[in-house]
Amino acid sequence: MSPVAEYKQLIAEVPPKVIRSEKENRYYLGKIDEMNARWDDLTKAERDLYETLAVLIEDFEKKTYPSRAASPIAAIQELMAANGLKQKDLVGVFETASVASEVLKGKRSLTTEHVRRLGKRFKVSPALFL
């Protein structure tokens, strides 16, 4: 199946749309979690859908929870502290120790891959880091 045909089939099964309720948000978060569980086996079309859903979730959560308690970096730092981790312990999440350092200092943005790995590493929703 061509990537375009596969993507069309995926959006027919999980139609991405603007999220307007917490119920819809939970539904899409569930889909993200399902894809995280099999990340290494996802096709390009599935990864494209993942990124689309992540944008929709981020938009809903920014509008619904405008005064988030913590930035993504603060959330990472809090999770590191709670788990007794040092920056070097996140090399499996970030490509290198220097990338981890730059992200934690706010000099580099989190990528979609970082967000996915952080969610998996800390066993939390990747949306926490969006």
C-alpha positions in Angstrom: 0.0 0.0 0.0 1.3 3.4 -0.8 2.1 5.8 2.0 -0.7 8.2 0.9 -3.2 5.4 0.7 -2.1 4.1 4.1 -2.4 7.6 5.6 -5.9 8.0 4.2 -6.9 4.7 5.7 -5.4 5.7 9.1 -7.3 9.0 9.2 -10.5 7.2 8.3 -10.0 5.0 11.3 -8.8 7.8 13.6 -10.0 11.1 12.1 -7.8 13.9 13.4 -9.9 17.0 14.3 -9.8 19.9 16.7 -10.2 18.6 20.2 -13.1 20.2 22.1 -13.6 18.1 25.2 -11.6 16.2 27.8 -13.2 13.0 26.5 -11.9 13.6 23.0 -8.5 14.5 24.5 -8.4 11.2 26.4 -9.3 9.4 23.3 -6.4 10.9 21.3 -4.0 10.4 24.3 -4.9 6.8 24.2 -4.1 6.6 20.5 -0.7 8.2 21.2 0.0 5.7 24.0 -0.9 2.8 21.7 1.5 4.1 19.1 4.2 4.7 21.7 3.9 1.0 22.7 4.9 -0.1 19.2 7.0 2.9 18.2 9.8 0.9 16.5 7.2 -0.8 14.3 5.3 2.3 13.1 5.2 3.1 9.5 5.9 6.6 8.2 2.1 7.2 7.8 1.6 6.2 11.4 4.4 8.5 12.6 2.8 11.3 10.6 -0.6 10.6 12.3 1.2 10.5 15.7 2.7 14.0 15.0 -0.7 15.3 13.9 -2.4 14.0 17.1 0.4 15.5 19.2 -0.3 18.9 17.7 -4.0 18.6 18.3 -3.5 17.5 21.9 -1.0 20.3 22.6 -3.4 22.9 21.2 -6.3 21.6 23.3 -4.2 21.5 26.5 -2.8 25.0 26.0 -6.3 26.3 25.6 -7.9 24.3 28.4 -5.0 24.5 30.9 -3.5 27.9 30.1 -1.6 28.2 33.4 0.2 24.9 33.3 2.2 24.4 36.5 5.4 23.5 34.8 7.2 24.0 31.5 8.3 20.8 29.8 11.9 21.4 31.1 10.6 21.9 34.6 8.6 18.7 34.3 11.7 16.8 33.2 13.7 18.3 36.1 11.0 17.3 38.5 10.8 13.8 37.2 14.6 13.5 37.3 14.6 14.6 41.0 11.8 12.3 41.9 13.7 9.4 40.3 17.1 10.3 41.6 18.5 10.8 38.1 21.3 13.0 36.9 21.5 14.6 33.5 23.9 11.9 32.3 21.1 9.3 33.0 19.1 10.8 30.1 21.6 10.0 27.4 19.2 7.2 26.3 16.5 9.8 25.7 18.7 12.4 24.2 21.3 11.6 21.5 24.3 12.8 23.7 25.1 14.3 27.0 25.6 17.7 25.3 22.1 17.5 23.7 20.7 16.7 27.1 22.5 19.7 28.6 21.4 22.1 25.9 17.7 20.9 26.2 17.7 21.2 30.0 19.3 24.7 29.7 16.6 25.8 27.2 19.2 26.2 24.4 17.7 23.5 22.3 14.0 22.6 21.8 12.6 19.1 22.4 12.0 17.1 19.3 9.0 14.8 18.7 11.4 11.9 19.3 12.6 13.4 22.6 9.0 13.8 23.7 8.2 10.2 22.9 11.3 8.8 24.6 10.7 11.0 27.7 7.1 9.6 28.0 8.4 6.1 27.7 11.4 6.6 30.1 9.2 8.1 32.8 6.1 6.1 32.0 4.0 9.3 31.6 1.9 10.7 28.8 4.2 12.4 26.2 1.8 15.3 26.2 3.4 16.4 29.5 6.4 17.5 27.5 4.5 19.4 24.8 
